[in-house]
Amino acid sequence: MVTHFKLFEIAANSRIVALKKPLNGVKMKNPLNGLDRSRACSFIYNQTEAVLKGRHADESWLPISVFFKKLDEIGIEWESIDNRYYNFPPKKDDRDGPRKEWTLKILFINDRGNITELNGTITASSRDEQFDAYDCWLTIS
């Protein structure tokens, strides 16, 4: 018995039968396929670290869009789940100032041939209420 998912065709024993074509029609090998969860997270951090690093002062969330384009360029299948604003008053020596978070899901075939889901959050946070400049970081598990 084969079950059809959005990205994969899966046999009853949870082994991958075939990868479906990505929606854009370009067939690319996902570089995460064949890695365990820890190595997949490390690969994503290493490939995207320079994009999010530093203090940003734009109004269009440029590093976030560049991050998602980078995932596309290297062939990682991802899905945006949610994005939210949090508007806490900044506190002295605290990172709980205003921030925006993007939640994403990444699917790949692990080293045992099973579909693995990574959940990630990109956070843009500012210490000032006007959000004039912000730092970004990625958390993936």
N, C-alpha and C positions, 0 to 999 in steps of 0.2 A: 504494500500500500504506500502510495506517495502522497504527501500533503503539500499543497502549493501555498507558499507565503509570498509576500511582496518581493523579497530579494532572493529567496532560495527555494529549491525543491528538496523536500526532506523525506527520506524513507522512514518506515515505521520504527526503526531502531535508532532514530535521531541522527543518522549519518547523512551527510550532504549528498544528494544525487547530482544536482547541477546548479550552477549559478545562473540566474536570469540576467538578461541584459539590463544595464542601468537605464533609467528613464530617458536620458539624453541620447541614447543610441550608441554611444561610444563604449566599447567593451574594454575595460581596464581591469587589471588584476589589483585587488585590494592588498596593499603591502602589509596589512595586519594579519592576513590569512596565514595560518601555520604557526603563529606566535601564541604563547600563553598570555593570560591576562596582564601579568606584571610587565612583560616585555612590550606588549601592545601599548600600555600606558606610557612607558618610557619612550617608545618610538614617537608617539603623539607629542609628548612634552618636548623632545629634542627637535622635532620638525617645526614646531610652532612657537618655541620660546622667544625667538627674536621679534616675532610679530606683536606680542602682547607686552614685551618688556619696556619699561620706562614710564615716564609721566606724559600724558596726552592732554592736549588742550583744544580739541576740535569739537564741533557741535553735531557731527554726523556719525559718531561711533565708528570712525574709520578703522581702528585696529580690529574691531569685532568682525566687520565685513571682510577685511583682509584675512583674518583667521579662517573664516568659513570658505573663502576662495582657495586658501592654501590646502584645506582638507580636500576640496574638489580636485585641485591640481595633482595631488599625490595619489588620488584614487580611493580615498576613504569614504565609505558609505555612511552618511550621517543623516539625522532627522532632528529638526528643531522641535522641542516639546513645549517650551513656554518662555516668556520673558516678563519680568516684573520690576517695577520701581519700588524702592523702600526709602522713605524719607524720615530718617531719625535725626534729631538735632545732634550735631557733632559734640562729642565729649572730649575733654582734654585727655591725651594719652590713650585714646580709644579709636578703633577702626570702624565703629558703628556710626559713621556719618551717612549721608545720603548715598544710595548705590542703586545700580541696576544689575540684574542677573539674567543671563540667558541659560536655559537648560537644554541639553542635547542628549541624543542617544546615538551610539555607534554600534553597528553590528558587524561581526566578522566571524570567520571560521577558525576556531582555536587549533592548537597543536594536536588535539585528539579527534578532530573532524566534527566537532559540535559547534552549533551556533552560540556565540557568546555576545552578551550585551554589555557595553560600557556606558555608564551614566556620567555625564560631565556638567559642570557649571562654570561659566565664565562670569566673573564679577568685575564690574567697574565701580570703584569707590572713590569718594572725594571727602576731604576733611572739611571743606567749606560748604555752606548751604547753597551757594549759587552753582556748584558743579563746574567751576571755571576750568579746573584741571583734575584729572583722575588717573588712578593707577588701575591696571587690569591684571588679573591672574586667573589661572585655570585650575580646577580641581576635577580629577577623573578617578573613577573607581569601577 
